Amino acid sequence: MLDSIMNLMPHSLRWILAQLPDDVQASIEEIRVRELRPLEISYQDRYAFLSERGGLVNQEAQSYKPTSQDCLALLEQLTNHSLYTYEEELRRGFITIAGGHRVGLAGRTVLDQGQVKQIRDVSSFNIRIARDIQGVGKTIMPYLFDPAVRSIHHTLIISPPQQGKTTLVRDLARLVSRGDWGGIGSTTALAGRKVGIVDERSELAACVKGVPRFDLGPRTDILDGCPKAEGMMMMIRSLSPEVLVVDEIGRPEDGAAIHEALHAGIRMIATAHGADYEDARLRPVLKHLMEEGVFTRYVILDRRKGRLAPFRVLDRQGKQLGPQK
């Protein structure tokens, strides 16, 4: 997975990462580059600083501290040597690169009438490694199939960051597009559905020039880099999806667009940040949608604890359907 980002890294950081053991490289989830502060990775549910020789260390004093030249070179590579071209991404605080990897940014903000116009003097980078893991949704799919309409329930996936919700929703989109309903059936009536994905952050599909690099199924159309609410309306008007997929909803305009989709007879799969069902209800837009009963299935991705199941499926009222203990 590191191959797709290695060429973007300054030579010094690339060399350090290349020295890591193969199993560590294969399991890296985040690379944290902070100017004049320890170079850090998260992997296998652990965190570690990296030494100048590419070793894993716990002490700050032993770690490599990226220089201002390292950070400037990284930013230049991420923006293809054109900060102006990436002005919108810099305003939003992240850049998505080929492969679906997202790089979060922090530094000095520039304001315009009280709103963030862009981030300058970028001094922190969080490189989140995207992974396309196929089949992770098959265990969940039987809980999400709605026999009344022979399609998927309106589904909201709730999880804290880095628990795999984007990976899961990508696989669910692929399964729905192919008509793989988790062994429920494969008759013509249970064939795949037309799927529309609004990929605002370019993470779900990892499109390059509009063409997805992740396999999202044979009946899937993608609007890449498009704001969710506007993209959902465009999909409804022009591409006649049977299932709409969006990541990280939470703004008022997202809720309005979801209502439009429902009124058009379209099924929804969406994700949102939250620790659990009750936590999601504290967010105003989600609370409104949940109280209206818009979603008939909730998938809660829990942090792994021993042998407990990593997910729970709830019905419209928040009652647990599975997995059964």
Number of C-alpha atoms within 10 A of each C-alpha: 16 15 10 13 16 15 12 19 19 19 14 13 21 16 15 17 23 15 13 16 12 9 10 15 17 13 16 20 21 21 20 19 24 23 19 15 18 21 22 23 23 17 16 11 10 9 17 18 25 25 22 19 14 19 17 19 16 13 12 16 12 15 22 23 22 20 16 15 11 21 22 16 16 22 23 16 15 19 19 12 13 12 15 10 11 16 15 15 19 23 19 14 19 20 23 20 21 14 24 25 23 22 20 18 23 17 15 11 17 14 12 9 6 7 10 14 16 19 22 15 14 20 22 18 24 18 22 20 19 21 17 20 13 16 15 16 20 17 13 20 19 15 21 22 19 14 11 8 11 13 21 25 23 23 24 28 26 26 25 16 14 13 15 17 23 24 20 23 23 27 24 27 27 25 23 28 24 20 23 19 27 19 10 12 12 13 8 8 11 18 17 22 23 21 28 26 26 27 22 19 23 25 24 32 25 24 21 14 7 13 13 19 15 19 16 25 21 16 17 22 21 24 21 24 16 16 16 26 21 13 23 24 17 15 20 19 11 8 14 15 24 21 24 26 24 27 24 18 19 17 14 13 15 21 18 14 18 24 16 16 21 14 10 14 13 18 22 23 22 21 22 21 18 19 16 18 18 11 14 19 16 12 15 13 18 22 16 15 16 20 12 10 14 19 20 18 27 30 24 21 23 18 16 12 8 7 6 11 15 14 19 20 22 22 19 17 13 14 12 15 13 15 15 8 5
